[in-house]
Amino acid sequence: MSKQVFIAGPCVIESAECLDIVAQELVRINKKYNTDIIFKASFDKANRTSLSSYRGPGLEKGLQMLADVKQKYGLRLLTDIHEAYQAAPAAEVVDVLQIPAFLCRQTDLLVAAAKTGKTVNIKKAQFLSGLDMQFPVEKVRESGNDNVWLTERGNIYGYNNLVVDFRNIPDMKKFTPTVIMDCTHSVQRPGAAGGKTGGNREFVPSMALAAKAFGANGFFFETHPDPEKALSDGPNMLYLNELEELIGKLLEK
């Protein structure tokens, strides 16, 4: 089995039908390549651009929907949390708790996630360097949890744009053996679509392959059966029918 970590799923929980479609495809890819793709979806998107943007079904309903995915398909799960009180209930369902990039310095959130004993995936903030991520990692470890991953997702570059400095990947590997490339959020154009986030999904495969060359051993893809109709992050999400080919390329030696 590949030692690479793969994370994939829709940005936000939209419907049970969407979750089923994506989960079934991940199961198929797992079987074909003998991988263990972790299913990702958010029960709440607390940092949407506009107050009117869809946020998700909320904590209780969202976790139940994720639990249904685990029960039906046997997939490991990842979801993000935004407040410390969400850590314990989320940990009852998911295998990996993700700390959003904007919140990666929030001590109470990191400590609460750490105390669950689950793997904690910390996304590097858009305003921090890879070397700065030493300190969020230390907060988790000093709270009694050594299961920490770090994720690169680009840095703010002027207005409405991100740029990826791939040197952040080897820099962050100084603090944890698992460094993941968020191949879809890194091609976002934040707030660049009239109150919504834009993006350039055509660059997703290149982001993944470049990250692999710099030593990334994990890859994060937000994916959707029809990104043009997605309720969150559609412009940067990968079409679900393109996921298999890209994972195949990343598994090549």
C-alpha positions, 0 to 999 in steps of 0.5 A: 500500500502506498504511504502517501496520504490522499484526502478528497471530498466536497467542500461542504456537505450539500446533500446525502446524494452528493456524499454518496456519489463521491464516496462510491467513487473513492471506494472504487479508486481505493480498490483499484489502486489499493489506496486509503483515500480519506473522505473530507466534507465540512459540516459548516463553512464558518469563513464564507465571503458573504453572509448569504453564502451556504454554510452547511447543515451544521454540527449535529446533522452534518456529523450524522451524515458523515457517520452514515458515510463511514457506516455505509462505505468504510471510509476514514473521515476528515472534517474541519472545526472552527471552535473548540467545543466542536472538537469532542463531538467531531472526534466521535465520528471522524478520524482526522480533525482539520484546523482551518488555515485562518485559525491555525494560531488559535491556541484553544482550538488546537489544544481541544483538537489535540486532547481528542487523541485524533490526528490533527491536520493543521493548514498553514495560514495564508500569512505564515511561512512554513517555518512558522508552523513549528509553533502550532505543531508544538501546541498540539504536541505539548497538549499530549498528541503527537499525531500532527500533519501540516498542509500547504495551501498557498500564501496571500499574493496581493489582492484576490490571489494566492501563490505557492512557495513550494519550499514550505513543504521541506520546511514543514517536514522539519516538524512533522513527517506528514506534509500535505499539499492542498491542491485545490485551495491553493488555486483559489482567487479569494473573494474574486468572484463578486462576493464569492471565491473564484479559482483556476482548477486547471492548475490543480494537477500541476500543483499536485505534481510540483508538490510531490517533487518538493517532497509532499507525501499527502494530497488534498483535493476538494472534488465534486460531481459538478463543480459548476453547481457546487454550493461552495468553492466550485471554481477551484474544485476538481471534477470527480471524474478527473480524480482517478487519473490524477491519483494514478499519476501521483502513485507513479514512481 
